[in-house]
Amino acid sequence: MTFIVIIPARLASTRLPGKPLADLGGKPMVVRVAEQAALSGAARVIVATDHDSIRAACAAHGVEVCMTRSDHPSGTDRIAEVARTLALPPDAVVVNLQGDEPLIDPALLAACAAQISATVPMATCAHPLHDVLEAFNPNVVKVVLDKNGRALYFSRATIPWHRDGFAQSRESLPQGYVPLRHIGLYAYSNAFLQTYPTLSASPLEAIEALEQLRVLWHGVAIAVHMTDSAPAAGVDTPEDLARVQAHYGVL
């Protein structure tokens, strides 16, 4: 399947200021992310930003950039603007890759894009969760699927709730119970990507603080590609940055 990758990148970060430009083995993080994306087989990889320093850093390394407005409420709105600027056709498939994922597996991007069809305009990924602490961690988003591998619901809560198993103990996961952890990677048909900004926010989205619940609220199908294990963690904190810098330091 032909697809393009758009990487929204903003300079502002409360926990790690200037994150997209953080040095990873001599290149800015956003450039490293774009290089990983290029290994996925994408037809194009484009960084979407509203900051000239990010534009300049990408241009210096030959990475395509599209400047956007600075007032977008989400990264999804930002990449929708890029798709309009590029005049992509309605059936184009766009992968939304966060700019703080320099170690993302390129194959995961292609697999996510491959889930898009005429009846399923949005896709994401998940993997089995085996750690009881993560199962109960509200910062770890869980997803439940229908028989066709489409999302029924995303939650910060432990879903599905194993009534009998957790009644006995919450120190370990019940035998045979495997919740699914959501991976924050998305693909869209461009037709739906342009529709998304017009969708009203849902009460569930506000309660859970999960943007993808807006899509389910409006009755739109989300396909979920299953992978065996968690992808490499992204960069959210100074500790994360040190870990990834160490990785590039030994290449």
QUITAQUI-V172565 format. One record per pair of residues at least 12 apart in sequence whose C-alpha atoms are under 7 Angstrom apart, sorted by the first residue. I is the first residue (numbers start at 0). J is the second residue. D is the distance in Angstrom with one decimal. If there is no record, write none. Layout:
I;J;D  I;J;D
This chain:
0;113;6.1  1;41;6.7  1;42;6.4  2;41;5.4  2;42;5.9  2;91;6.7  2;92;4.8  2;93;5.8  2;112;6.7  3;41;5.1  3;42;5.4  3;43;4.9  3;44;5.9  3;92;6.5  3;93;5.1  3;94;6.2  4;36;6.9  4;41;6.4  4;43;6.3  4;44;4.8  4;45;6.3  4;93;5.8  4;94;4.7  4;95;6.1  4;96;6.8  5;44;5.9  5;45;4.8  5;46;5.7  5;47;6.6  5;78;6.4  5;93;6.9  5;94;6.2  5;95;5.4  5;96;6.3  6;45;6.2  6;46;4.6  6;47;5.7  6;95;6.1  6;96;5.0  6;97;5.6  6;98;5.6  7;46;6.0  7;47;4.6  7;48;6.0  7;74;5.8  7;77;6.8  7;78;6.6  7;97;6.1  7;98;6.1  8;46;6.8  8;47;6.0  8;48;5.2  8;98;5.4  9;48;5.9  9;49;6.7  9;50;6.9  10;50;6.9  14;235;6.8  14;236;5.9  15;235;6.7  15;236;5.8  15;237;6.4  19;98;6.5  19;99;6.8  20;53;6.9  23;244;5.3  23;247;6.1  24;244;6.8  24;247;5.2  24;248;5.9  28;99;7.0  28;101;6.5  29;98;5.5  29;99;7.0  30;57;6.1  30;62;7.0  31;101;5.4  32;98;6.2  32;100;5.9  32;101;4.3  35;101;6.7  35;103;6.8  35;105;6.0  36;105;5.8  38;105;5.7  39;105;4.3  39;106;5.6  39;108;6.3  39;109;5.9  44;63;6.7  45;63;5.0  45;64;5.4  45;65;6.8  46;63;6.3  46;64;4.7  46;65;6.2  47;64;6.0  47;65;5.0  47;66;5.9  47;67;6.5  47;78;6.7  47;81;6.9  48;65;6.6  48;66;5.2  48;67;5.7  49;66;5.4  49;67;5.1  49;68;5.9  49;69;5.4  65;81;6.5  67;80;7.0  76;196;6.0  79;192;5.8  79;193;5.8  88;189;6.9  89;188;6.8  89;189;4.9  89;190;4.4  90;188;5.7  90;189;5.9  90;190;6.4  91;188;5.7  91;189;5.3  92;112;6.7  92;186;6.8  92;187;5.7  92;188;4.6  92;189;6.0  93;186;5.5  93;187;5.3  93;188;6.3  93;189;6.5  94;112;6.4  94;185;5.8  94;186;4.2  94;187;6.5  95;184;6.4  95;185;5.2  95;186;6.0  96;184;6.0  99;233;5.5  99;234;5.3  100;233;4.6  100;234;6.6  102;231;5.8  103;230;6.4  103;231;6.1  104;230;6.8  110;224;6.9  111;123;6.0  111;124;6.6  111;186;6.2  111;224;6.0  112;186;5.4  114;222;6.2  115;187;6.8  115;188;6.7  119;220;5.4  119;221;6.3  119;222;6.5  120;187;5.5  120;188;5.1  120;191;6.1  120;220;6.9  121;186;5.6  121;187;4.4  121;188;6.6  121;220;6.7  121;221;4.9  121;222;6.4  122;185;5.6  122;186;5.1  122;187;6.5  122;221;5.0  122;222;4.5  122;223;5.7  123;184;5.5  123;185;4.6  123;186;6.4  123;222;6.3  123;223;5.0  123;224;6.2  124;181;6.2  124;182;5.2  124;184;6.4  124;223;4.9  124;224;4.6  124;225;5.8  125;179;6.1  125;180;5.3  125;181;4.4  125;182;5.1  125;223;6.6  125;224;6.3  125;225;5.1  125;226;6.3  126;179;5.5  126;180;5.4  126;181;6.8  126;225;5.6  126;226;5.1  126;227;5.7  126;228;5.5  126;229;6.1  127;177;6.1  127;178;6.1  127;179;4.6  127;180;6.2  127;227;6.7  127;228;6.7  128;177;6.0  128;178;5.4  128;179;5.4  128;180;5.8  129;177;6.5  131;171;5.5  131;172;5.7  134;157;5.8  135;156;6.9  135;157;5.7  137;155;4.5  137;156;6.0  138;155;6.4  139;155;6.2  139;180;6.8  140;153;6.7  140;154;5.6  140;155;4.7  140;180;5.9  140;181;5.5  141;153;5.6  141;154;5.3  141;155;6.1  141;157;6.8  141;158;6.5  141;179;5.5  141;180;4.5  141;181;5.3  142;154;6.4  142;179;5.6  142;180;6.2  142;181;5.8  143;158;6.9  143;159;6.8  143;179;6.8  148;222;6.1  148;223;5.8  149;220;6.7  149;221;5.5  149;222;4.4  149;223;5.6  150;221;5.6  150;222;6.3  150;223;6.4  153;212;6.8  154;207;6.6  155;207;6.7  158;178;6.7  159;178;7.0  200;213;5.7  201;213;5.3  201;216;6.4
